[in-house]
Amino acid sequence: MGKDGRDAERVTTTLTRTQKAELDRLAKAQGVKVAWLVRRAVERFLEESAGGPMLPLDLKGSEDAKR
């Protein structure tokens, strides 16, 4: 997502309670939002599908991670 939110679209999905609980646990442990984890997971999936990473997946957190 663009920093100004212009190049973004909202997506809604359904997860199992177990999946959501695990995302909540990971987000809390990493000090980031669940939405950030989901965006990075989708980004990684798309990069791997295209043949390689474009940016590193930083789970330690950054300014972007806290949004």
Legacy VTK file of the C-alpha trace (Angstrom):
# vtk DataFile Version 3.0
C-alpha trace
ASCII
DATASET POLYDATA
POINTS 67 float
0.000 0.000 0.000
1.206 3.437 -0.795
2.101 5.589 2.175
-0.679 7.978 1.224
-3.168 5.118 0.754
-3.827 6.029 -2.880
-2.536 2.828 -4.441
-4.570 0.508 -2.248
-7.742 -1.525 -2.241
-9.464 -3.118 0.707
-9.935 -6.903 0.689
-12.164 -8.886 3.011
-11.591 -12.555 3.791
-12.616 -15.136 6.344
-10.122 -16.981 8.529
-10.622 -19.779 11.006
-10.605 -18.783 14.650
-7.322 -20.635 15.020
-5.746 -18.697 12.138
-6.948 -15.373 13.552
-5.717 -16.242 17.039
-2.300 -17.166 15.649
-2.111 -13.912 13.691
-3.081 -11.979 16.831
-0.369 -13.796 18.801
2.296 -13.160 16.148
1.328 -9.509 15.771
1.522 -8.929 19.513
4.852 -10.758 19.806
6.326 -8.712 16.945
4.765 -5.410 18.005
2.946 -4.936 14.693
-0.637 -4.892 13.459
-2.344 -7.999 12.065
-3.017 -6.056 8.859
0.731 -5.519 8.437
1.393 -9.249 8.826
-1.282 -10.063 6.250
0.037 -7.491 3.757
3.578 -8.828 4.136
2.409 -12.448 3.791
0.550 -11.594 0.578
3.559 -9.648 -0.669
5.861 -12.615 -0.010
3.458 -15.043 -1.692
3.208 -12.869 -4.790
6.966 -12.355 -4.952
7.644 -16.079 -4.656
5.030 -16.777 -7.315
6.813 -14.313 -9.599
10.197 -15.951 -9.047
11.866 -14.086 -6.210
11.704 -11.479 -3.454
11.550 -7.778 -4.152
11.828 -6.547 -0.553
12.846 -8.309 2.683
10.124 -9.404 5.088
11.007 -7.568 8.308
9.033 -9.060 11.197
11.102 -7.165 13.755
9.115 -4.079 12.903
9.732 -0.733 11.359
7.792 2.493 11.063
5.736 0.887 8.267
5.076 -2.157 10.456
3.338 -0.110 13.132
0.619 1.136 10.799
LINES 1 68
67 0 1 2 3 4 5 6 7 8 9 10 11 12 13 14 15 16 17 18 19 20 21 22 23 24 25 26 27 28 29 30 31 32 33 34 35 36 37 38 39 40 41 42 43 44 45 46 47 48 49 50 51 52 53 54 55 56 57 58 59 60 61 62 63 64 65 66
